[in-house]
């Protein structure tokens, strides 16, 4: 942005994310835009475009000097730019950015809350250190400082909270806070689709289980000759996955990276969502995939693995089917069962929407987040 942020009289929460934003991180922006009693000031080190319209006038992108200073552990230059806005707290997303924002919160004299979303808790220290990524390597060496000095940690699922505590995060300062979903953007289709589409959404990396899904769909395809598997997402495994799916021809469609604004429409066209997440060889695992929550809001049954926080959003035999992790045969059987039963799909669609309304409504989760802000700020 070129001018100063357009703020009002509400207390300011600095929302810190190093890149503003990676294409798959609309959930961070949705959470920030959902604040009501607090106003977000979005701060980062790199502007990658794609900010939601509601946040476009609230961005602060660090200058080269401010970025270098912060990366070296000195937040003074950036803190001086933010101080006139009198922020009440800093809320960083992912542990790597929590560690980066720690000196910023210290200089500003405000508490630091850090959202934990998966890899920073699930991956081993050795895997982080050997990743070759500077932010992960720094985190592997200094994450205990964040554990000691961070005011609060927000795990995106109860399963991830338990894992974080086991890894050393302080139990009394580590809470569960679910990402909310906009129930007005994600909603069920008025008229059920006649197209037997299995939808899979996510970055094409090992933990998403896409390879497993393609193998399972190959077993399903003979029984349902009109069914298609639509994969929305991109990533380092795409070429390998396309080769694996080649024998199925046009039955498997790779859409590449799909704008967030189009995901809801895809969900209203699909018969079910497949989310066969698994633990990758380097230990990487999910917290709670946002796509599972979005599917619930869309009234879309989910076939998913018993992995991380997924069972907190998908009730087995109620709003979807849960299968053992990395079990191709069980995954194929669950897909076959749902594809072959419109009655089951309808009952699970209704249950899924109810669960989204009760547990994941953005307005409800935003209120809870602001209550957490109140407590950490001492108000």
Secondary structure by P-SEA (a helix, b strand, c coil): ccccccccccbbbbbccccccccccaaaaaaaaaccccccccccccccccccccccccbbbbcaaaaaaaaaccaaaaaaaaccccccbbbbccaaaaaaaaaaaaaacbbbbbbbccccccccaaaaaacccaaaaaaaacaaaaaacccbbbbccaaaaaaaaaaccccccbbbbbbbcccccbbbbccccccbbbbbbcccccccaaaaaaaaaaaaccccccbbbbbcccccaaaaaaaaaccccccccccccccccaaaaaaaaccbbbbbcccccccccccccaaaaaaaaacbbbbccccccccccccccccbbbcccccaaaaaaaaaaaaacaaaaaaaaaaaaaaaaacccaaaaaaaaaaaaaaaacc
